[in-house]
Amino acid sequence: MIVSPTADGIAAAARAAAKGKGLPPVHKWNPPFCGDLDIRIARNGTWFYLGTPFGRPELVRLFSTILRKDGDAYFLVTPVEKVGITVEDAPFVAVDFDVTGEGQDQSLTFHTNVGDQTSAGPNAPIRVVRDPETGEPSPYVLVRANLEALIDRKSFYRLVDLGAHHDVDGTSWFGLWSGGQFFPVIPSAELP
């Protein structure tokens, strides 16, 4: 008997799985694939179900805790179901950050639209992808287990103010320090 997954069924299973402390251990669950749900996460971090934006931030937060990325595909995973969803860019958006320290001792802690926090460093790298046609940067930070947050524009502008030049493999780069690691953003020679 094949059962079609529903958002309500996934939400109920997620609530049951989230009874413990911290995030549910989705990396340990291997339920059968039950099909795709018409859930889409837009580039700006808005979640949609059947084309309609989610109206309850608590539900978005709940679903975000059972999100997993396998390869290039995104899934909502519970102990008994695994359903595919669509993610336009990154599943989260880093909407703000805190900075402590300076220079190589600097630490950047990002806050996402779903309430996660992550401190950039060796286990949570920052990466920047540049559009091949326009050169416009899209900065990301790893939040947890293959799930990244797109750093929003206002935060990226603030980060640029904290940037520094540093040599990487004999080339000078403009980038960011956090957690004792330098994250290159753009070659220094390409800056005006």
KOLTITI-579885 format. One record per atom (N, C-alpha, C): atom name; x, y, z. Coordinates in steps of 0.02 Angstrom, whole numbers, plus 50000, padded with zeros to 5 digits. Layout:
# residues N
<node site="CA" east="X" north="Y" up="Z"/>
...
END
This chain:
# residues 192
<node site="N" east="50042" north="49941" up="50000"/>
<node site="CA" east="50000" north="50000" up="50000"/>
<node site="C" east="50045" north="50062" up="50000"/>
<node site="N" east="50035" north="50106" up="49952"/>
<node site="CA" east="50074" north="50167" up="49947"/>
<node site="C" east="50033" north="50225" up="49974"/>
<node site="N" east="50062" north="50263" up="50019"/>
<node site="CA" east="50029" north="50320" up="50050"/>
<node site="C" east="50062" north="50383" up="50024"/>
<node site="N" east="50023" north="50430" up="50001"/>
<node site="CA" east="50050" north="50494" up="49978"/>
<node site="C" east="50066" north="50537" up="50038"/>
<node site="N" east="50125" north="50566" up="50040"/>
<node site="CA" east="50143" north="50609" up="50096"/>
<node site="C" east="50103" north="50674" up="50094"/>
<node site="N" east="50091" north="50701" up="50153"/>
<node site="CA" east="50058" north="50766" up="50158"/>
<node site="C" east="50100" north="50810" up="50204"/>
<node site="N" east="50092" north="50875" up="50197"/>
<node site="CA" east="50128" north="50921" up="50241"/>
<node site="C" east="50106" north="50911" up="50313"/>
<node site="N" east="50042" north="50899" up="50324"/>
<node site="CA" east="50017" north="50889" up="50392"/>
<node site="C" east="50048" north="50826" up="50424"/>
<node site="N" east="50053" north="50772" up="50384"/>
<node site="CA" east="50083" north="50711" up="50409"/>
<node site="C" east="50156" north="50719" up="50426"/>
<node site="N" east="50192" north="50754" up="50383"/>
<node site="CA" east="50263" north="50768" up="50396"/>
<node site="C" east="50271" north="50812" up="50457"/>
<node site="N" east="50227" north="50862" up="50464"/>
<node site="CA" east="50230" north="50907" up="50522"/>
<node site="C" east="50218" north="50869" up="50587"/>
<node site="N" east="50170" north="50824" up="50587"/>
<node site="CA" east="50155" north="50784" up="50647"/>
<node site="C" east="50215" north="50740" up="50665"/>
<node site="N" east="50245" north="50708" up="50615"/>
<node site="CA" east="50303" north="50666" up="50627"/>
<node site="C" east="50362" north="50709" up="50651"/>
<node site="N" east="50370" north="50769" up="50623"/>
<node site="CA" east="50424" north="50813" up="50645"/>
<node site="C" east="50415" north="50835" up="50717"/>
<node site="N" east="50353" north="50851" up="50736"/>
<node site="CA" east="50340" north="50870" up="50806"/>
<node site="C" east="50359" north="50813" up="50853"/>
<node site="N" east="50341" north="50752" up="50834"/>
<node site="CA" east="50357" north="50694" up="50876"/>
<node site="C" east="50432" north="50684" up="50881"/>
<node site="N" east="50467" north="50694" up="50825"/>
<node site="CA" east="50539" north="50685" up="50824"/>
<node site="C" east="50576" north="50740" up="50861"/>
<node site="N" east="50546" north="50799" up="50866"/>
<node site="CA" east="50579" north="50856" up="50897"/>
<node site="C" east="50568" north="50860" up="50972"/>
<node site="N" east="50539" north="50809" up="51003"/>
<node site="CA" east="50526" north="50811" up="51074"/>
<node site="C" east="50590" north="50814" up="51116"/>
<node site="N" east="50645" north="50788" up="51089"/>
<node site="CA" east="50708" north="50790" up="51126"/>
<node site="C" east="50739" north="50859" up="51123"/>
<node site="N" east="50799" north="50864" up="51151"/>
<node site="CA" east="50835" north="50928" up="51150"/>
<node site="C" east="50878" north="50932" up="51088"/>
<node site="N" east="50885" north="50992" up="51061"/>
<node site="CA" east="50926" north="51001" up="51001"/>
<node site="C" east="50890" north="50980" up="50938"/>
<node site="N" east="50928" north="50974" up="50885"/>
<node site="CA" east="50899" north="50956" up="50821"/>
<node site="C" east="50889" north="50880" up="50817"/>
<node site="N" east="50836" north="50859" up="50782"/>
<node site="CA" east="50826" north="50787" up="50773"/>
<node site="C" east="50885" north="50757" up="50734"/>
<node site="N" east="50901" north="50694" up="50746"/>
<node site="CA" east="50959" north="50663" up="50713"/>
<node site="C" east="50942" north="50638" up="50643"/>
<node site="N" east="50924" north="50684" up="50598"/>
<node site="CA" east="50903" north="50664" up="50530"/>
<node site="C" east="50957" north="50625" up="50493"/>
<node site="N" east="51020" north="50637" up="50510"/>
<node site="CA" east="51075" north="50601" up="50477"/>
<node site="C" east="51075" north="50527" up="50493"/>
<node site="N" east="51041" north="50507" up="50546"/>
<node site="CA" east="51038" north="50437" up="50566"/>
<node site="C" east="50976" north="50401" up="50538"/>
<node site="N" east="50928" north="50439" up="50513"/>
<node site="CA" east="50866" north="50409" up="50490"/>
<node site="C" east="50872" north="50390" up="50417"/>
<node site="N" east="50846" north="50330" up="50400"/>
<node site="CA" east="50847" north="50308" up="50331"/>
<node site="C" east="50779" north="50278" up="50312"/>
<node site="N" east="50727" north="50319" up="50315"/>
<node site="CA" east="50660" north="50294" up="50298"/>
<node site="C" east="50652" north="50288" up="50222"/>
<node site="N" east="50601" north="50254" up="50200"/>
<node site="CA" east="50590" north="50249" up="50128"/>
<node site="C" east="50570" north="50317" up="50098"/>
<node site="N" east="50589" north="50327" up="50035"/>
<node site="CA" east="50569" north="50387" up="49998"/>
<node site="C" east="50495" north="50380" up="49981"/>
<node site="N" east="50457" north="50432" up="49999"/>
<node site="CA" east="50384" north="50430" up="49990"/>
<node site="C" east="50359" north="50474" up="49934"/>
<node site="N" east="50404" north="50506" up="49898"/>
<node site="CA" east="50383" north="50550" up="49843"/>
<node site="C" east="50401" north="50622" up="49859"/>
<node site="N" east="50380" north="50666" up="49815"/>
<node site="CA" east="50393" north="50737" up="49823"/>
<node site="C" east="50332" north="50774" up="49849"/>
<node site="N" east="50344" north="50824" up="49890"/>
<node site="CA" east="50291" north="50870" up="49912"/>
<node site="C" east="50300" north="50936" up="49874"/>
<node site="N" east="50246" north="50970" up="49862"/>
<node site="CA" east="50249" north="51035" up="49829"/>
<node site="C" east="50268" north="51089" up="49881"/>
<node site="N" east="50328" north="51081" up="49908"/>
<node site="CA" east="50356" north="51131" up="49954"/>
<node site="C" east="50418" north="51159" up="49919"/>
<node site="N" east="50421" north="51225" up="49919"/>
<node site="CA" east="50476" north="51260" up="49886"/>
<node site="C" east="50504" north="51313" up="49933"/>
<node site="N" east="50570" north="51316" up="49937"/>
<node site="CA" east="50603" north="51369" up="49975"/>
<node site="C" east="50632" north="51417" up="49923"/>
<node site="N" east="50606" north="51479" up="49923"/>
<node site="CA" east="50629" north="51529" up="49876"/>
<node site="C" east="50698" north="51555" up="49896"/>
<node site="N" east="50731" north="51589" up="49850"/>
<node site="CA" east="50798" north="51615" up="49863"/>
<node site="C" east="50800" north="51663" up="49922"/>
<node site="N" east="50744" north="51697" up="49935"/>
<node site="CA" east="50742" north="51745" up="49991"/>
<node site="C" east="50725" north="51711" up="50057"/>
<node site="N" east="50719" north="51644" up="50058"/>
<node site="CA" east="50706" north="51607" up="50119"/>
<node site="C" east="50632" north="51594" up="50134"/>
<node site="N" east="50587" north="51618" up="50091"/>
<node site="CA" east="50515" north="51606" up="50101"/>
<node site="C" east="50498" north="51534" up="50082"/>
<node site="N" east="50461" north="51501" up="50126"/>
<node site="CA" east="50438" north="51433" up="50113"/>
<node site="C" east="50368" north="51436" up="50084"/>
<node site="N" east="50355" north="51395" up="50032"/>
<node site="CA" east="50290" north="51392" up="50000"/>
<node site="C" east="50265" north="51320" up="50001"/>
<node site="N" east="50199" north="51312" up="50011"/>
<node site="CA" east="50166" north="51247" up="50005"/>
<node site="C" east="50109" north="51256" up="49956"/>
<node site="N" east="50110" north="51216" up="49902"/>
<node site="CA" east="50060" north="51221" up="49849"/>
<node site="C" east="50055" north="51293" up="49822"/>
<node site="N" east="50112" north="51327" up="49818"/>
<node site="CA" east="50115" north="51395" up="49791"/>
<node site="C" east="50097" north="51450" up="49839"/>
<node site="N" east="50078" north="51434" up="49900"/>
<node site="CA" east="50058" north="51484" up="49950"/>
<node site="C" east="50112" north="51488" up="50004"/>
<node site="N" east="50133" north="51550" up="50022"/>
<node site="CA" east="50184" north="51556" up="50074"/>
<node site="C" east="50159" north="51528" up="50141"/>
<node site="N" east="50205" north="51497" up="50177"/>
<node site="CA" east="50188" north="51474" up="50244"/>
<node site="C" east="50170" north="51535" up="50286"/>
<node site="N" east="50117" north="51532" up="50323"/>
<node site="CA" east="50095" north="51588" up="50364"/>
<node site="C" east="50119" north="51585" up="50435"/>
<node site="N" east="50147" north="51529" up="50455"/>
<node site="CA" east="50168" north="51521" up="50525"/>
<node site="C" east="50243" north="51509" up="50529"/>
<node site="N" east="50280" north="51557" up="50556"/>
<node site="CA" east="50353" north="51549" up="50563"/>
<node site="C" east="50372" north="51487" up="50604"/>
<node site="N" east="50329" north="51468" up="50652"/>
<node site="CA" east="50344" north="51409" up="50693"/>
<node site="C" east="50346" north="51345" up="50650"/>
<node site="N" east="50302" north="51342" up="50600"/>
<node site="CA" east="50300" north="51284" up="50556"/>
<node site="C" east="50362" north="51282" up="50512"/>
<node site="N" east="50383" north="51340" up="50487"/>
<node site="CA" east="50445" north="51343" up="50448"/>
<node site="C" east="50503" north="51320" up="50490"/>
<node site="N" east="50508" north="51344" up="50552"/>
<node site="CA" east="50562" north="51323" up="50596"/>
<node site="C" east="50560" north="51247" up="50608"/>
<node site="N" east="50500" north="51221" up="50620"/>
<node site="CA" east="50492" north="51149" up="50631"/>
<node site="C" east="50517" north="51110" up="50570"/>
<node site="N" east="50494" north="51128" up="50511"/>
<node site="CA" east="50516" north="51093" up="50451"/>
<node site="C" east="50591" north="51101" up="50440"/>
<node site="N" east="50618" north="51159" up="50456"/>
<node site="CA" east="50690" north="51169" up="50445"/>
<node site="C" east="50732" north="51122" up="50487"/>
<node site="N" east="50706" north="51098" up="50543"/>
<node site="CA" east="50744" north="51053" up="50586"/>
<node site="C" east="50747" north="50982" up="50558"/>
<node site="N" east="50704" north="50965" up="50510"/>
<node site="CA" east="50705" north="50898" up="50482"/>
<node site="C" east="50727" north="50899" up="50409"/>
<node site="N" east="50760" north="50954" up="50389"/>
<node site="CA" east="50785" north="50961" up="50321"/>
<node site="C" east="50852" north="50927" up="50315"/>
<node site="N" east="50861" north="50893" up="50259"/>
<node site="CA" east="50925" north="50859" up="50246"/>
<node site="C" east="50941" north="50865" up="50172"/>
<node site="N" east="51005" north="50870" up="50157"/>
<node site="CA" east="51028" north="50872" up="50087"/>
<node site="C" east="51068" north="50809" up="50074"/>
<node site="N" east="51047" north="50772" up="50024"/>
<node site="CA" east="51083" north="50712" up="50001"/>
<node site="C" east="51103" north="50725" up="49929"/>
<node site="N" east="51168" north="50730" up="49916"/>
<node site="CA" east="51191" north="50748" up="49849"/>
<node site="C" east="51169" north="50819" up="49834"/>
<node site="N" east="51132" north="50828" up="49780"/>
<node site="CA" east="51107" north="50894" up="49762"/>
<node site="C" east="51032" north="50901" up="49778"/>
<node site="N" east="51003" north="50851" up="49809"/>
<node site="CA" east="50931" north="50851" up="49822"/>
<node site="C" east="50917" north="50865" up="49896"/>
<node site="N" east="50859" north="50898" up="49908"/>
<node site="CA" east="50838" north="50915" up="49976"/>
<node site="C" east="50777" north="50874" up="49995"/>
<node site="N" east="50775" north="50854" up="50059"/>
<node site="CA" east="50721" north="50812" up="50085"/>
<node site="C" east="50700" north="50835" up="50154"/>
<node site="N" east="50637" north="50824" up="50169"/>
<node site="CA" east="50613" north="50826" up="50238"/>
<node site="C" east="50612" north="50754" up="50261"/>
<node site="N" east="50645" north="50741" up="50318"/>
<node site="CA" east="50654" north="50672" up="50340"/>
<node site="C" east="50628" north="50664" up="50411"/>
<node site="N" east="50588" north="50612" up="50421"/>
<node site="CA" east="50566" north="50592" up="50488"/>
<node site="C" east="50588" north="50519" up="50496"/>
<node site="N" east="50578" north="50490" up="50555"/>
<node site="CA" east="50597" north="50419" up="50561"/>
<node site="C" east="50559" north="50372" up="50514"/>
<node site="N" east="50501" north="50394" up="50488"/>
<node site="CA" east="50461" north="50349" up="50446"/>
<node site="C" east="50449" north="50373" up="50375"/>
<node site="N" east="50467" north="50436" up="50359"/>
<node site="CA" east="50455" north="50462" up="50291"/>
<node site="C" east="50513" north="50505" up="50268"/>
<node site="N" east="50523" north="50505" up="50203"/>
<node site="CA" east="50573" north="50549" up="50171"/>
<node site="C" east="50539" north="50576" up="50108"/>
<node site="N" east="50531" north="50643" up="50106"/>
<node site="CA" east="50497" north="50673" up="50048"/>
<node site="C" east="50542" north="50727" up="50018"/>
<node site="N" east="50540" north="50732" up="49952"/>
<node site="CA" east="50580" north="50781" up="49918"/>
<node site="C" east="50546" north="50849" up="49916"/>
<node site="N" east="50587" north="50902" up="49920"/>
<node site="CA" east="50562" north="50970" up="49913"/>
<node site="C" east="50608" north="51008" up="49865"/>
<node site="N" east="50588" north="51067" up="49844"/>
<node site="CA" east="50627" north="51108" up="49799"/>
<node site="C" east="50658" north="51166" up="49837"/>
<node site="N" east="50723" north="51177" up="49826"/>
<node site="CA" east="50758" north="51233" up="49855"/>
<node site="C" east="50790" north="51272" up="49798"/>
<node site="N" east="50769" north="51335" up="49790"/>
<node site="CA" east="50793" north="51376" up="49734"/>
<node site="C" east="50867" north="51391" up="49737"/>
<node site="N" east="50894" north="51404" up="49797"/>
<node site="CA" east="50964" north="51421" up="49804"/>
<node site="C" east="50991" north="51386" up="49866"/>
<node site="N" east="50989" north="51418" up="49923"/>
<node site="CA" east="51009" north="51388" up="49986"/>
<node site="C" east="50946" north="51383" up="50029"/>
<node site="N" east="50943" north="51334" up="50074"/>
<node site="CA" east="50882" north="51326" up="50114"/>
<node site="C" east="50872" north="51380" up="50167"/>
<node site="N" east="50927" north="51413" up="50187"/>
<node site="CA" east="50922" north="51464" up="50239"/>
<node site="C" east="50950" north="51530" up="50213"/>
<node site="N" east="50934" north="51584" up="50249"/>
<node site="CA" east="50963" north="51649" up="50235"/>
<node site="C" east="50994" north="51674" up="50300"/>
<node site="N" east="51058" north="51694" up="50296"/>
<node site="CA" east="51090" north="51726" up="50354"/>
<node site="C" east="51069" north="51799" up="50353"/>
<node site="N" east="51029" north="51818" up="50403"/>
<node site="CA" east="50998" north="51885" up="50404"/>
<node site="C" east="51036" north="51934" up="50448"/>
<node site="N" east="51085" north="51910" up="50486"/>
<node site="CA" east="51124" north="51954" up="50529"/>
<node site="C" east="51185" north="51915" up="50553"/>
<node site="N" east="51232" north="51951" up="50584"/>
<node site="CA" east="51289" north="51918" up="50614"/>
<node site="C" east="51317" north="51962" up="50669"/>
<node site="N" east="51354" north="51930" up="50714"/>
<node site="CA" east="51390" north="51964" up="50767"/>
<node site="C" east="51464" north="51953" up="50755"/>
<node site="N" east="51504" north="52002" up="50774"/>
<node site="CA" east="51576" north="51996" up="50767"/>
<node site="C" east="51609" north="52008" up="50834"/>
<node site="N" east="51658" north="51966" up="50850"/>
<node site="CA" east="51699" north="51977" up="50910"/>
<node site="C" east="51771" north="51973" up="50887"/>
<node site="N" east="51814" north="52009" up="50922"/>
<node site="CA" east="51884" north="52009" up="50905"/>
<node site="C" east="51899" north="52049" up="50842"/>
<node site="N" east="51963" north="52048" up="50823"/>
<node site="CA" east="51985" north="52085" up="50764"/>
<node site="C" east="52037" north="52044" up="50726"/>
<node site="N" east="52045" north="52060" up="50662"/>
<node site="CA" east="52097" north="52029" up="50621"/>
<node site="C" east="52092" north="51953" up="50622"/>
<node site="N" east="52149" north="51920" up="50631"/>
<node site="CA" east="52151" north="51847" up="50630"/>
<node site="C" east="52115" north="51816" up="50689"/>
<node site="N" east="52103" north="51855" up="50741"/>
<node site="CA" east="52068" north="51831" up="50801"/>
<node site="C" east="51992" north="51843" up="50797"/>
<node site="N" east="51970" north="51868" up="50740"/>
<node site="CA" east="51899" north="51884" up="50731"/>
<node site="C" east="51856" north="51821" up="50727"/>
<node site="N" east="51795" north="51827" up="50753"/>
<node site="CA" east="51746" north="51772" up="50748"/>
<node site="C" east="51680" north="51802" up="50725"/>
<node site="N" east="51651" north="51771" up="50673"/>
<node site="CA" east="51588" north="51793" up="50645"/>
<node site="C" east="51535" north="51740" up="50660"/>
<node site="N" east="51482" north="51760" up="50695"/>
<node site="CA" east="51427" north="51715" up="50711"/>
<node site="C" east="51365" north="51739" up="50673"/>
<node site="N" east="51340" north="51696" up="50629"/>
<node site="CA" east="51283" north="51712" up="50586"/>
<node site="C" east="51218" north="51688" up="50617"/>
<node site="N" east="51165" north="51725" up="50604"/>
<node site="CA" east="51097" north="51709" up="50627"/>
<node site="C" east="51053" north="51700" up="50565"/>
<node site="N" east="51016" north="51644" up="50562"/>
<node site="CA" east="50976" north="51631" up="50503"/>
<node site="C" east="50903" north="51650" up="50513"/>
<node site="N" east="50867" north="51649" up="50458"/>
<node site="CA" east="50796" north="51665" up="50458"/>
<node site="C" east="50754" north="51613" up="50495"/>
<node site="N" east="50783" north="51555" up="50511"/>
<node site="CA" east="50745" north="51503" up="50547"/>
<node site="C" east="50771" north="51493" up="50618"/>
<node site="N" east="50813" north="51539" up="50641"/>
<node site="CA" east="50835" north="51537" up="50711"/>
<node site="C" east="50899" north="51499" up="50725"/>
<node site="N" east="50933" north="51474" up="50674"/>
<node site="CA" east="50997" north="51441" up="50684"/>
<node site="C" east="51052" north="51493" up="50693"/>
<node site="N" east="51106" north="51472" up="50727"/>
<node site="CA" east="51166" north="51513" up="50732"/>
<node site="C" east="51225" north="51469" up="50712"/>
<node site="N" east="51272" north="51499" up="50678"/>
<node site="CA" east="51333" north="51463" up="50661"/>
<node site="C" east="51392" north="51510" up="50661"/>
<node site="N" east="51447" north="51488" up="50690"/>
<node site="CA" east="51508" north="51529" up="50691"/>
<node site="C" east="51553" north="51505" up="50634"/>
<node site="N" east="51569" north="51550" up="50588"/>
<node site="CA" east="51611" north="51532" up="50532"/>
<node site="C" east="51680" north="51512" up="50556"/>
<node site="N" east="51707" north="51461" up="50525"/>
<node site="CA" east="51773" north="51435" up="50542"/>
<node site="C" east="51785" north="51372" up="50501"/>
<node site="N" east="51834" north="51332" up="50521"/>
<node site="CA" east="51851" north="51272" up="50482"/>
<node site="C" east="51792" north="51225" up="50472"/>
<node site="N" east="51746" north="51220" up="50520"/>
<node site="CA" east="51688" north="51175" up="50513"/>
<node site="C" east="51626" north="51209" up="50485"/>
<node site="N" east="51630" north="51274" up="50475"/>
<node site="CA" east="51574" north="51312" up="50447"/>
<node site="C" east="51602" north="51366" up="50401"/>
<node site="N" east="51626" north="51343" up="50342"/>
<node site="CA" east="51660" north="51390" up="50297"/>
<node site="C" east="51613" north="51440" up="50264"/>
<node site="N" east="51643" north="51496" up="50246"/>
<node site="CA" east="51609" north="51547" up="50205"/>
<node site="C" east="51635" north="51536" up="50134"/>
<node site="N" east="51590" north="51537" up="50085"/>
<node site="CA" east="51612" north="51533" up="50016"/>
<node site="C" east="51574" north="51585" up="49976"/>
<node site="N" east="51605" north="51608" up="49922"/>
<node site="CA" east="51573" north="51658" up="49879"/>
<node site="C" east="51574" north="51632" up="49808"/>
<node site="N" east="51516" north="51631" up="49777"/>
<node site="CA" east="51509" north="51611" up="49707"/>
<node site="C" east="51493" north="51674" up="49668"/>
<node site="N" east="51530" north="51685" up="49614"/>
<node site="CA" east="51518" north="51744" up="49572"/>
<node site="C" east="51481" north="51723" up="49509"/>
<node site="N" east="51430" north="51762" up="49492"/>
<node site="CA" east="51393" north="51750" up="49431"/>
<node site="C" east="51440" north="51758" up="49372"/>
<node site="N" east="51444" north="51708" up="49327"/>
<node site="CA" east="51492" north="51711" up="49273"/>
<node site="C" east="51479" north="51769" up="49224"/>
<node site="N" east="51418" north="51792" up="49219"/>
<node site="CA" east="51403" north="51846" up="49171"/>
<node site="C" east="51409" north="51915" up="49203"/>
<node site="N" east="51383" north="51923" up="49263"/>
<node site="CA" east="51382" north="51989" up="49295"/>
<node site="C" east="51438" north="52000" up="49345"/>
<node site="N" east="51467" north="51945" up="49370"/>
<node site="CA" east="51519" north="51950" up="49420"/>
<node site="C" east="51491" north="51962" up="49490"/>
<node site="N" east="51424" north="51967" up="49496"/>
<node site="CA" east="51393" north="51980" up="49561"/>
<node site="C" east="51405" north="51922" up="49608"/>
<node site="N" east="51427" north="51938" up="49670"/>
<node site="CA" east="51441" north="51885" up="49718"/>
<node site="C" east="51379" north="51859" up="49754"/>
<node site="N" east="51379" north="51794" up="49767"/>
<node site="CA" east="51329" north="51763" up="49810"/>
<node site="C" east="51368" north="51729" up="49866"/>
<node site="N" east="51366" north="51757" up="49927"/>
<node site="CA" east="51404" north="51728" up="49983"/>
<node site="C" east="51361" north="51679" up="50023"/>
<node site="N" east="51393" north="51626" up="50046"/>
<node site="CA" east="51360" north="51574" up="50085"/>
<node site="C" east="51401" north="51556" up="50146"/>
<node site="N" east="51366" north="51531" up="50198"/>
<node site="CA" east="51401" north="51503" up="50256"/>
<node site="C" east="51367" north="51437" up="50272"/>
<node site="N" east="51408" north="51387" up="50289"/>
<node site="CA" east="51381" north="51322" up="50307"/>
<node site="C" east="51349" north="51326" up="50376"/>
<node site="N" east="51287" north="51303" up="50381"/>
<node site="CA" east="51250" north="51306" up="50444"/>
<node site="C" east="51254" north="51240" up="50480"/>
<node site="N" east="51239" north="51186" up="50445"/>
<node site="CA" east="51243" north="51119" up="50473"/>
<node site="C" east="51239" north="51067" up="50418"/>
<node site="N" east="51273" north="51012" up="50426"/>
<node site="CA" east="51272" north="50954" up="50382"/>
<node site="C" east="51247" north="50967" up="50311"/>
<node site="N" east="51290" north="50996" up="50270"/>
<node site="CA" east="51275" north="51009" up="50198"/>
<node site="C" east="51223" north="51062" up="50186"/>
<node site="N" east="51200" north="51096" up="50236"/>
<node site="CA" east="51148" north="51148" up="50228"/>
<node site="C" east="51179" north="51216" up="50238"/>
<node site="N" east="51173" north="51258" up="50186"/>
<node site="CA" east="51203" north="51324" up="50188"/>
<node site="C" east="51150" north="51378" up="50194"/>
<node site="N" east="51174" north="51437" up="50214"/>
<node site="CA" east="51132" north="51497" up="50214"/>
<node site="C" east="51162" north="51547" up="50166"/>
<node site="N" east="51120" north="51575" up="50124"/>
<node site="CA" east="51140" north="51631" up="50082"/>
<node site="C" east="51146" north="51692" up="50128"/>
<node site="N" east="51202" north="51726" up="50127"/>
<node site="CA" east="51211" north="51785" up="50169"/>
<node site="C" east="51176" north="51843" up="50135"/>
<node site="N" east="51128" north="51874" up="50170"/>
<node site="CA" east="51089" north="51928" up="50138"/>
<node site="C" east="51133" north="51988" up="50122"/>
<node site="N" east="51107" north="52031" up="50078"/>
<node site="CA" east="51146" north="52087" up="50051"/>
<node site="C" east="51171" north="52134" up="50105"/>
<node site="N" east="51127" north="52153" up="50153"/>
<node site="CA" east="51148" north="52201" up="50204"/>
<node site="C" east="51204" north="52172" up="50247"/>
<node site="N" east="51201" north="52108" up="50262"/>
<node site="CA" east="51253" north="52076" up="50302"/>
<node site="C" east="51318" north="52072" up="50261"/>
<node site="N" east="51312" north="52057" up="50197"/>
<node site="CA" east="51372" north="52053" up="50155"/>
<node site="C" east="51407" north="52120" up="50151"/>
<node site="N" east="51369" north="52174" up="50145"/>
<node site="CA" east="51399" north="52241" up="50144"/>
<node site="C" east="51436" north="52255" up="50210"/>
<node site="N" east="51406" north="52234" up="50265"/>
<node site="CA" east="51440" north="52242" up="50330"/>
<node site="C" east="51504" north="52200" up="50333"/>
<node site="N" east="51501" north="52140" up="50304"/>
<node site="CA" east="51560" north="52097" up="50304"/>
<node site="C" east="51617" north="52128" up="50264"/>
<node site="N" east="51600" north="52160" up="50209"/>
<node site="CA" east="51652" north="52192" up="50167"/>
<node site="C" east="51691" north="52243" up="50209"/>
<node site="N" east="51656" north="52278" up="50253"/>
<node site="CA" east="51690" north="52327" up="50297"/>
<node site="C" east="51740" north="52293" up="50344"/>
<node site="N" east="51732" north="52228" up="50356"/>
<node site="CA" east="51777" north="52191" up="50401"/>
<node site="C" east="51831" north="52154" up="50363"/>
<node site="N" east="51830" north="52158" up="50297"/>
<node site="CA" east="51876" north="52121" up="50255"/>
<node site="C" east="51948" north="52143" up="50263"/>
<node site="N" east="51993" north="52099" up="50242"/>
<node site="CA" east="52065" north="52112" up="50246"/>
<node site="C" east="52098" north="52079" up="50186"/>
<node site="N" east="52159" north="52099" up="50171"/>
<node site="CA" east="52198" north="52068" up="50118"/>
<node site="C" east="52245" north="52017" up="50150"/>
<node site="N" east="52252" north="51960" up="50116"/>
<node site="CA" east="52294" north="51906" up="50142"/>
<node site="C" east="52319" north="51865" up="50082"/>
<node site="N" east="52381" north="51842" up="50086"/>
<node site="CA" east="52408" north="51800" up="50032"/>
<node site="C" east="52385" north="51728" up="50040"/>
<node site="N" east="52360" north="51700" up="49985"/>
<node site="CA" east="52340" north="51630" up="49982"/>
<node site="C" east="52374" north="51599" up="49922"/>
<node site="N" east="52419" north="51553" up="49933"/>
<node site="CA" east="52456" north="51520" up="49880"/>
<node site="C" east="52490" north="51570" up="49833"/>
<node site="N" east="52519" north="51622" up="49861"/>
<node site="CA" east="52556" north="51671" up="49822"/>
<node site="C" east="52514" north="51724" up="49788"/>
<node site="N" east="52449" north="51724" up="49800"/>
<node site="CA" east="52405" north="51775" up="49771"/>
<node site="C" east="52372" north="51813" up="49828"/>
<node site="N" east="52369" north="51880" up="49821"/>
<node site="CA" east="52337" north="51921" up="49871"/>
<node site="C" east="52261" north="51919" up="49860"/>
<node site="N" east="52225" north="51905" up="49914"/>
<node site="CA" east="52152" north="51901" up="49912"/>
<node site="C" east="52123" north="51951" up="49962"/>
<node site="N" east="52065" north="51977" up="49946"/>
<node site="CA" east="52024" north="52013" up="49994"/>
<node site="C" east="51975" north="51963" up="50020"/>
<node site="N" east="51969" north="51958" up="50087"/>
<node site="CA" east="51924" north="51909" up="50116"/>
<node site="C" east="51911" north="51922" up="50189"/>
<node site="N" east="51889" north="51870" up="50223"/>
<node site="CA" east="51867" north="51876" up="50292"/>
<node site="C" east="51903" north="51826" up="50337"/>
<node site="N" east="51919" north="51848" up="50398"/>
<node site="CA" east="51944" north="51803" up="50449"/>
<node site="C" east="51887" north="51784" up="50495"/>
<node site="N" east="51884" north="51720" up="50514"/>
<node site="CA" east="51838" north="51698" up="50566"/>
<node site="C" east="51860" north="51630" up="50590"/>
<node site="N" east="51860" north="51622" up="50655"/>
<node site="CA" east="51879" north="51557" up="50685"/>
<node site="C" east="51949" north="51536" up="50668"/>
<node site="N" east="51994" north="51584" up="50658"/>
<node site="CA" east="52064" north="51568" up="50642"/>
<node site="C" east="52076" north="51550" up="50570"/>
<node site="N" east="52026" north="51556" up="50528"/>
<node site="CA" east="52034" north="51539" up="50457"/>
<node site="C" east="52017" north="51599" up="50413"/>
<node site="N" east="52054" north="51605" up="50357"/>
<node site="CA" east="52041" north="51658" up="50308"/>
<node site="C" east="51998" north="51630" up="50252"/>
<node site="N" east="51946" north="51667" up="50236"/>
<node site="CA" east="51900" north="51647" up="50182"/>
<node site="C" east="51906" north="51698" up="50125"/>
<node site="N" east="51938" north="51678" up="50068"/>
<node site="CA" east="51946" north="51724" up="50012"/>
<node site="C" east="51879" north="51742" up="49981"/>
<node site="N" east="51872" north="51805" up="49963"/>
<node site="CA" east="51811" north="51829" up="49930"/>
<node site="C" east="51825" north="51847" up="49857"/>
<node site="N" east="51878" north="51888" up="49846"/>
<node site="CA" east="51894" north="51911" up="49779"/>
<node site="C" east="51969" north="51925" up="49776"/>
<node site="N" east="52002" north="51909" up="49720"/>
<node site="CA" east="52073" north="51926" up="49715"/>
<node site="C" east="52082" north="52002" up="49723"/>
<node site="N" east="52132" north="52021" up="49762"/>
<node site="CA" east="52144" north="52092" up="49775"/>
<node site="C" east="52153" north="52131" up="49710"/>
<node site="N" east="52184" north="52101" up="49659"/>
<node site="CA" east="52196" north="52135" up="49595"/>
<node site="C" east="52132" north="52154" up="49559"/>
<node site="N" east="52075" north="52121" up="49576"/>
<node site="CA" east="52012" north="52136" up="49542"/>
<node site="C" east="51974" north="52192" up="49576"/>
<node site="N" east="51999" north="52216" up="49633"/>
<node site="CA" east="51965" north="52272" up="49667"/>
<node site="C" east="51983" north="52338" up="49634"/>
<node site="N" east="51935" north="52385" up="49633"/>
<node site="CA" east="51950" north="52450" up="49603"/>
<node site="C" east="52002" north="52489" up="49642"/>
END
